[in-house]
Amino acid sequence: MQLEIVTPDKQVYKGDVKSASFPGADGSFGVLHRHAPMVAVLKKGSIKVVEENSTKELFFEVDGGVVEVRNDKIIVLAE
């Protein structure tokens, strides 16, 4: 699945991932392949990403934002 993390200034990350975990406003949640479509508000915290062809975990700090999941594509508009 493809993940794109964008801030008002730049694109922070774009790539294929196995999984991603987010600091949701109503609690943390994870997204895997074929996740149901959703839109959620993010609070301040870390986005954890596991890349598709690796077990390496990447972390991105956000101050809030919005995440949309649809058709195995995740778009994060982060602050």
Legacy VTK file of the C-alpha trace (Angstrom):
# vtk DataFile Version 3.0
C-alpha trace
ASCII
DATASET POLYDATA
POINTS 79 float
0.000 0.000 0.000
1.217 3.497 -0.717
1.755 6.129 1.974
2.256 9.828 1.431
2.945 12.271 4.280
2.659 15.944 3.349
3.119 19.129 5.403
2.289 22.681 4.288
5.985 23.094 3.393
6.975 19.826 1.707
6.420 16.151 1.055
7.951 14.332 4.025
7.567 10.722 2.847
6.255 8.758 -0.120
6.631 5.014 -0.513
5.164 1.528 -0.224
4.543 0.279 3.303
3.441 -2.932 5.056
1.782 -1.078 7.901
1.381 2.330 9.496
0.293 3.390 12.990
-1.177 6.796 13.765
-1.864 8.928 16.859
-5.597 9.407 16.315
-7.559 12.047 18.208
-9.747 9.221 19.613
-6.825 6.832 20.205
-3.996 5.229 18.279
-4.830 3.015 15.301
-3.033 0.979 12.666
-3.594 0.461 8.971
-2.741 -2.674 6.984
-3.340 -3.698 3.356
-7.007 -3.613 2.285
-8.081 -1.464 5.230
-11.618 -0.094 5.023
-11.885 3.475 3.716
-11.711 6.077 6.479
-10.827 9.640 7.401
-9.441 10.443 10.859
-8.092 13.419 12.781
-4.573 13.103 14.186
-3.270 14.513 17.457
0.323 15.314 18.355
2.470 12.191 18.326
4.424 9.761 16.163
3.462 8.025 12.957
5.162 4.612 12.815
5.786 3.120 9.372
7.093 -0.334 8.368
8.313 -0.236 4.777
7.149 -2.878 2.285
10.444 -4.662 1.626
11.955 -4.221 5.068
11.405 -4.749 8.776
12.859 -1.292 9.401
10.554 1.055 11.329
10.445 4.765 10.508
8.973 7.406 12.811
7.567 10.810 11.858
6.559 13.365 14.496
3.363 15.334 13.814
1.573 18.105 15.696
-1.799 17.011 14.324
-3.468 16.677 10.966
-5.774 14.438 8.959
-5.316 10.975 7.452
-7.360 9.468 4.612
-7.284 5.747 3.766
-8.788 4.600 0.464
-8.002 1.859 -2.069
-4.705 0.826 -0.399
-3.487 4.440 -0.436
-2.893 6.530 2.690
-2.567 10.294 2.503
-1.535 12.242 5.609
-1.909 16.019 5.721
0.245 16.793 8.747
1.009 19.883 10.781
LINES 1 80
79 0 1 2 3 4 5 6 7 8 9 10 11 12 13 14 15 16 17 18 19 20 21 22 23 24 25 26 27 28 29 30 31 32 33 34 35 36 37 38 39 40 41 42 43 44 45 46 47 48 49 50 51 52 53 54 55 56 57 58 59 60 61 62 63 64 65 66 67 68 69 70 71 72 73 74 75 76 77 78
